[in-house]
Amino acid sequence: MAKPGQKPVAAISGLGFSTLSRKPAGTTRELAAVAIEAAINDAGLKKTAIDGLLINRSPLSTSEELPLRLQNDLGLHDLSLLAHVDSEGSSAVQIIQYAALAIAQGLANHVVCVFADSPVKPQGGGESFAIGLPISGIDGWEDQQGFVSAIAAYALVAQRHMTTYGTREEDLAAYAMSCREWAMRSPQAFLKKPLTLTDYLASPHIVWPFRVLDCAFPVNGAIAVIVTSVAEAQSGPNPPVYIHGMGQGHKGRSGLRGDDLVITTGAALAAERAYRNAGVTANQITACEFYDAFSFSGIMSLEEYGFCQRGEAAAFITAGHTRPGGKLPVNTGGGHLSGFYLQGMTPVAEGIIQVRGTGEGRQVERNDLILVTGSGGCFDYHACLLLSPHASLS
């Protein structure tokens, strides 16, 4: 149970989007500026009120695509907080954590947190993600072995989980179909055609066991949020989104035999700290917005964040518990698979929408406490938030 009188760390007062597109739609800097302006307007603030800017760019992009000079593009002056944070897919959650901590310590009052990316080129998005993801600790090994893109590394972990716990391709399909059901209710989702098991099994394999429909759907775009104090958020035009718990977990690896990311990852550590800080347990969480660049990521998240025992998440999903009407709604906007992939800002944005109660056809019945996660590398870097419409969880 929550500790009596426990207060949130900070609150989110603004949310802004650029256009989201599968076609080139401006430079990454331009997209970021549009999203930031939208978030400032959504919070009911003037630009002069912003005194912090935290930037998360894709690890696939260069520093010039989204530089600290974004401050100048926006005409922001006299900032007391300015940084770029890179912890790969966990960064979007992390910058919100750092903004909340800065506000709690009086370092800033209104902090913009932004992610922007333009991975989809005229020829498609595949080339942007065709890079070796270092998992061995041996420079160049991934490229030599044909590990081009994160999918190869994630596939190895999925194969180990399947061997250890009996997870099947049909279980991956069940997760993908659950996400698609949610996407069909979301105006922002890109993939809304009903998805059956037959459709899933007909989609081509990329790296076994992953098929095309197990993988994220990248878009060009930007999302920004405004983090502020509880008092400031309560005087704004939108229902405050209170930040009650935060956690990170980065287990580390040696790259040698004996490392076992299937048994446990840093997500379990992030969960333990967030739950402890908020004074809650996993049983009190009413919905989840996971970072799920691959279908298997959803299975791992359910286990690592304490909703299922290891090896039991697949059965939980196939029983329909994560779908609309299920007892634990997961990725209510369609997630990365059917909604859109803007790395860690996809689950962040959907978590805010759900807490505000503005999810329209996909709004969950109970939004009392929502878990939002980020994950980077190959289950290497983890961060999470506990968001609520309630100033007190007791």
VMD Tcl script that draws the C-alpha trace (Angstrom):
set ca {
  {0.00 0.00 0.00}
  {1.05 3.60 -0.57}
  {2.61 5.38 2.38}
  {0.17 7.77 4.13}
  {0.66 11.35 2.95}
  {3.14 10.36 0.24}
  {3.21 13.00 -2.47}
  {4.15 12.81 -6.15}
  {7.64 13.86 -7.21}
  {6.39 16.20 -9.95}
  {3.74 16.29 -12.66}
  {3.36 16.40 -16.43}
  {1.37 19.40 -17.63}
  {1.85 19.41 -21.41}
  {1.97 16.96 -24.31}
  {2.68 17.84 -27.93}
  {3.06 15.99 -31.21}
  {4.46 16.91 -34.58}
  {2.97 15.31 -37.65}
  {3.69 11.57 -37.59}
  {4.40 10.17 -41.03}
  {5.90 7.30 -42.99}
  {7.21 9.88 -45.47}
  {9.85 12.58 -45.03}
  {8.10 15.43 -43.22}
  {10.83 17.94 -42.43}
  {14.14 17.70 -40.63}
  {14.40 16.12 -37.20}
  {15.06 19.57 -35.71}
  {11.97 21.00 -37.37}
  {9.82 18.14 -36.09}
  {11.17 18.63 -32.57}
  {10.39 22.34 -32.67}
  {6.80 21.69 -33.76}
  {6.23 19.16 -30.96}
  {7.74 21.48 -28.35}
  {5.59 24.42 -29.42}
  {2.53 22.14 -29.24}
  {3.46 20.93 -25.75}
  {3.98 24.49 -24.47}
  {0.57 25.50 -25.85}
  {-1.04 22.38 -24.39}
  {0.32 23.30 -20.95}
  {-1.09 26.81 -21.25}
  {2.35 28.35 -20.90}
  {4.30 31.08 -22.64}
  {7.67 30.21 -24.07}
  {9.32 32.52 -21.57}
  {8.16 30.21 -18.76}
  {10.36 27.36 -20.02}
  {13.63 27.16 -18.10}
  {14.74 23.62 -18.90}
  {15.28 21.56 -22.05}
  {16.23 17.87 -22.08}
  {16.79 16.25 -25.46}
  {16.64 12.61 -26.48}
  {17.74 11.78 -29.99}
  {17.86 8.38 -31.59}
  {21.14 6.49 -31.10}
  {20.97 5.95 -34.85}
  {21.17 9.69 -35.59}
  {24.04 12.16 -35.48}
  {24.45 14.96 -32.95}
  {23.77 17.52 -35.67}
  {20.30 16.12 -36.32}
  {19.10 17.20 -32.87}
  {21.77 19.38 -31.22}
  {21.71 21.43 -28.05}
  {21.33 24.41 -30.37}
  {17.68 23.42 -30.58}
  {17.40 25.92 -27.72}
  {18.25 28.69 -30.20}
  {15.86 27.36 -32.83}
  {13.06 27.76 -30.30}
  {14.15 31.12 -28.95}
  {14.55 29.80 -25.41}
  {16.67 32.02 -23.16}
  {18.21 31.83 -19.70}
  {17.72 28.09 -19.24}
  {18.81 26.66 -15.91}
  {18.79 23.08 -17.25}
  {20.01 21.92 -20.67}
  {21.28 18.47 -21.63}
  {21.17 15.66 -24.13}
  {20.62 12.20 -22.60}
  {21.56 8.97 -24.35}
  {20.58 5.67 -22.76}
  {19.10 4.38 -25.99}
  {15.46 3.30 -25.75}
  {15.23 4.11 -22.04}
  {16.18 7.75 -22.60}
  {12.69 9.21 -23.05}
  {11.66 7.92 -19.64}
  {14.97 8.98 -18.13}
  {14.73 12.61 -19.26}
  {11.33 12.86 -17.59}
  {12.85 11.41 -14.42}
  {15.71 13.92 -14.49}
  {13.29 16.78 -15.14}
  {11.18 15.69 -12.15}
  {14.24 15.49 -9.90}
  {15.47 18.91 -11.08}
  {12.09 20.45 -10.31}
  {11.96 18.79 -6.88}
  {15.38 20.32 -6.10}
  {14.46 23.80 -7.35}
  {16.79 23.67 -10.34}
  {13.98 24.44 -12.81}
  {10.24 25.14 -12.94}
  {9.03 24.04 -16.38}
  {11.17 21.53 -18.28}
  {10.62 20.45 -21.88}
  {11.51 16.82 -22.64}
  {11.60 15.97 -26.34}
  {12.34 13.05 -28.65}
  {12.45 13.39 -32.44}
  {13.55 11.06 -35.21}
  {13.38 10.71 -38.99}
  {14.33 7.08 -39.71}
  {11.99 6.56 -42.67}
  {13.70 7.77 -45.85}
  {12.26 7.88 -49.39}
  {13.51 4.31 -49.92}
  {11.97 3.11 -46.62}
  {13.12 2.67 -43.02}
  {15.09 -0.57 -43.17}
  {18.45 1.01 -43.93}
  {18.30 3.24 -40.84}
  {18.09 0.23 -38.53}
  {20.57 -2.01 -40.36}
  {23.38 -1.64 -37.85}
  {25.08 -4.12 -35.58}
  {23.83 -3.97 -31.98}
  {26.85 -4.63 -29.74}
  {26.04 -7.48 -27.37}
  {29.27 -9.48 -27.31}
  {31.66 -6.83 -26.03}
  {33.98 -7.70 -28.93}
  {34.37 -4.82 -31.37}
  {33.17 -5.73 -34.85}
  {31.88 -9.20 -33.93}
  {28.23 -8.42 -34.67}
  {28.93 -7.10 -38.16}
  {31.16 -10.09 -38.95}
  {28.44 -12.52 -37.85}
  {25.66 -10.79 -39.79}
  {23.95 -9.26 -36.77}
  {22.62 -6.34 -38.76}
  {19.99 -4.59 -36.63}
  {18.67 -5.14 -33.16}
  {16.34 -7.89 -34.32}
  {19.16 -10.46 -34.43}
  {20.15 -9.81 -30.81}
  {16.56 -9.85 -29.56}
  {15.87 -13.03 -31.52}
  {18.62 -14.84 -29.62}
  {17.04 -13.91 -26.29}
  {13.61 -14.96 -27.56}
  {15.01 -18.31 -28.70}
  {16.52 -18.89 -25.26}
  {13.20 -18.05 -23.58}
  {11.39 -20.44 -25.91}
  {13.84 -23.22 -25.12}
  {13.74 -22.58 -21.37}
  {10.02 -21.98 -20.86}
  {8.29 -23.42 -23.93}
  {7.19 -20.07 -25.35}
  {5.79 -20.55 -28.88}
  {5.43 -18.50 -32.05}
  {1.68 -18.55 -31.37}
  {2.35 -16.71 -28.12}
  {4.20 -13.98 -29.99}
  {1.22 -13.85 -32.33}
  {-1.17 -13.44 -29.39}
  {0.78 -10.41 -28.20}
  {0.85 -8.86 -31.69}
  {-2.89 -9.45 -32.07}
  {-3.57 -7.86 -28.68}
  {-1.69 -4.74 -29.74}
  {-3.57 -4.65 -33.03}
  {-6.93 -4.76 -31.23}
  {-5.93 -1.69 -29.26}
  {-4.59 0.05 -32.39}
  {-7.92 -0.39 -34.13}
  {-9.39 1.92 -31.45}
  {-6.71 4.61 -31.71}
  {-6.81 7.50 -34.22}
  {-3.00 7.85 -33.98}
  {-2.19 4.21 -34.78}
  {-0.83 3.36 -38.21}
  {-1.81 -0.32 -38.49}
  {-5.53 -0.85 -37.96}
  {-6.46 -3.78 -40.18}
  {-7.75 -6.71 -38.07}
  {-5.00 -9.26 -37.46}
  {-5.68 -12.99 -37.23}
  {-3.38 -15.87 -36.40}
  {-3.52 -16.89 -40.07}
  {-2.38 -13.39 -41.10}
  {0.42 -13.50 -38.58}
  {1.71 -16.91 -39.66}
  {1.61 -15.81 -43.29}
  {3.95 -12.87 -42.63}
  {7.58 -13.60 -43.53}
  {10.28 -14.39 -41.01}
  {13.10 -11.89 -40.67}
  {15.16 -13.65 -37.99}
  {13.52 -16.67 -36.37}
  {11.29 -16.52 -34.41}
  {10.48 -12.94 -35.44}
  {8.27 -12.20 -38.40}
  {7.53 -8.81 -39.93}
  {4.50 -8.50 -37.64}
  {6.67 -9.00 -34.54}
  {8.60 -5.81 -35.26}
  {8.10 -2.12 -34.56}
  {6.55 0.18 -37.16}
  {8.85 3.24 -37.35}
  {7.61 6.70 -38.29}
  {9.08 10.16 -38.68}
  {7.98 12.59 -36.00}
  {8.49 14.10 -32.57}
  {6.80 14.10 -29.17}
  {7.42 16.56 -26.35}
  {6.18 16.79 -22.78}
  {6.34 19.52 -20.14}
  {7.32 18.47 -16.62}
  {6.56 20.88 -13.79}
  {5.76 21.04 -10.10}
  {2.56 19.59 -8.69}
  {1.26 23.04 -7.78}
  {1.95 24.46 -11.25}
  {0.31 21.48 -12.97}
  {-2.79 21.83 -10.81}
  {-3.27 25.40 -12.04}
  {-2.93 24.43 -15.71}
  {-5.64 23.74 -18.30}
  {-5.26 19.94 -18.29}
  {-5.75 17.29 -15.62}
  {-2.33 16.85 -13.97}
  {-0.43 13.65 -14.65}
  {1.28 12.93 -11.35}
  {4.65 11.15 -11.26}
  {4.55 8.88 -8.21}
  {7.38 6.46 -8.80}
  {10.57 6.25 -10.83}
  {13.13 3.54 -11.30}
  {16.11 2.53 -13.40}
  {17.99 -0.74 -13.77}
  {21.13 -1.45 -15.77}
  {22.40 -4.92 -14.99}
  {25.55 -4.90 -17.11}
  {27.08 -7.86 -18.90}
  {30.46 -9.40 -19.41}
  {29.82 -10.78 -22.88}
  {31.05 -14.13 -21.62}
  {29.33 -17.45 -21.03}
  {27.14 -17.26 -17.96}
  {25.43 -13.96 -18.76}
  {21.75 -14.80 -18.87}
  {19.39 -12.00 -19.83}
  {16.49 -14.45 -19.98}
  {16.63 -15.18 -16.28}
  {16.69 -11.55 -15.17}
  {17.29 -8.09 -16.62}
  {17.68 -4.62 -15.19}
  {13.92 -4.14 -15.58}
  {13.33 -6.06 -12.37}
  {15.57 -3.60 -10.52}
  {13.81 -0.60 -12.10}
  {10.45 -2.06 -11.06}
  {11.52 -2.73 -7.49}
  {12.74 0.83 -7.02}
  {9.71 2.46 -8.63}
  {7.24 0.37 -6.63}
  {9.12 1.00 -3.40}
  {9.35 4.75 -4.00}
  {5.62 4.96 -4.70}
  {4.72 2.58 -1.88}
  {2.82 0.21 -4.20}
  {3.03 -3.29 -5.65}
  {2.55 -4.60 -9.17}
  {-0.95 -5.72 -8.18}
  {-2.04 -2.08 -7.85}
  {-1.10 -1.13 -11.40}
  {-4.17 -0.82 -13.62}
  {-2.57 -0.59 -17.09}
  {0.87 -0.80 -18.71}
  {2.56 1.06 -21.54}
  {5.62 -1.01 -22.39}
  {8.53 -0.30 -24.69}
  {7.89 -3.17 -27.11}
  {10.03 -2.82 -30.21}
  {9.47 -6.57 -30.67}
  {6.55 -8.75 -29.60}
  {8.80 -10.71 -27.28}
  {9.58 -7.50 -25.39}
  {6.00 -7.47 -24.13}
  {6.35 -11.01 -22.79}
  {9.59 -10.14 -21.00}
  {8.12 -6.92 -19.57}
  {5.16 -8.71 -18.02}
  {7.56 -11.07 -16.27}
  {10.28 -8.62 -15.31}
  {7.89 -5.99 -13.93}
  {6.23 -8.54 -11.68}
  {2.88 -9.24 -13.32}
  {3.70 -12.86 -14.15}
  {6.18 -15.43 -12.97}
  {8.96 -16.21 -15.42}
  {7.68 -18.41 -18.19}
  {4.01 -17.57 -17.47}
  {3.49 -14.34 -19.44}
  {2.69 -16.17 -22.68}
  {-0.27 -17.93 -21.09}
  {-1.37 -14.63 -19.53}
  {-1.45 -13.00 -22.97}
  {-3.12 -15.89 -24.79}
  {-5.84 -15.86 -22.12}
  {-6.73 -12.35 -23.34}
  {-5.74 -10.44 -20.21}
  {-3.82 -7.71 -22.09}
  {-6.52 -7.06 -24.72}
  {-9.42 -4.58 -24.58}
  {-11.63 -5.74 -21.72}
  {-8.78 -7.72 -20.13}
  {-7.72 -7.38 -16.52}
  {-4.40 -5.69 -17.36}
  {-4.59 -3.52 -20.49}
  {-1.20 -3.36 -22.21}
  {-0.11 -0.84 -24.86}
  {-3.49 0.71 -25.36}
  {-2.47 2.75 -28.40}
  {-1.15 -0.29 -30.24}
  {2.38 0.09 -28.91}
  {5.36 -0.02 -31.24}
  {4.00 -2.93 -33.28}
  {0.71 -1.45 -34.49}
  {0.66 2.11 -33.17}
  {3.93 3.76 -34.15}
  {7.59 3.57 -33.17}
  {9.06 6.76 -31.76}
  {11.22 4.84 -29.32}
  {10.55 5.61 -25.64}
  {8.15 8.48 -26.30}
  {5.50 6.13 -27.72}
  {4.66 4.56 -24.33}
  {5.18 7.89 -22.54}
  {2.64 9.70 -24.71}
  {0.04 6.94 -24.43}
  {0.50 6.81 -20.66}
  {-0.21 10.54 -20.42}
  {-3.29 10.22 -22.64}
  {-4.66 7.40 -20.51}
  {-4.05 9.20 -17.22}
  {-5.77 12.31 -18.57}
  {-8.75 10.18 -19.59}
  {-8.62 11.37 -23.21}
  {-8.14 7.98 -24.85}
  {-11.57 8.07 -26.51}
  {-12.38 4.63 -27.92}
  {-9.34 3.07 -26.27}
  {-9.66 4.69 -22.85}
  {-9.16 2.16 -20.07}
  {-11.82 1.81 -17.39}
  {-9.31 2.17 -14.57}
  {-6.46 4.61 -15.02}
  {-5.56 4.91 -11.33}
  {-1.92 3.87 -11.72}
  {-0.19 3.33 -15.05}
  {3.27 1.87 -15.57}
  {5.34 3.36 -18.41}
  {8.63 1.72 -19.38}
  {11.65 2.33 -21.57}
  {14.26 -0.19 -22.67}
  {17.52 0.24 -24.56}
  {20.16 -1.97 -26.10}
  {19.13 -5.62 -25.97}
  {17.37 -5.57 -22.58}
  {20.40 -3.65 -21.24}
  {19.05 -0.29 -20.06}
  {15.72 0.10 -18.27}
  {13.72 2.97 -16.82}
  {10.11 3.30 -15.69}
  {7.52 5.76 -14.40}
  {4.37 5.32 -12.35}
  {1.76 7.85 -13.48}
  {-1.61 8.62 -11.93}
  {-4.46 11.14 -12.10}
  {-4.49 11.08 -8.28}
  {-2.28 13.32 -6.17}
  {-2.39 10.66 -3.45}
  {-2.33 6.89 -3.93}
  {-3.48 6.06 -0.39}
}
mol new
graphics top color blue
foreach p $ca { graphics top sphere $p radius 0.5 }
foreach p [lrange $ca 0 end-1] q [lrange $ca 1 end] { graphics top cylinder $p $q radius 0.2 }
display resetview
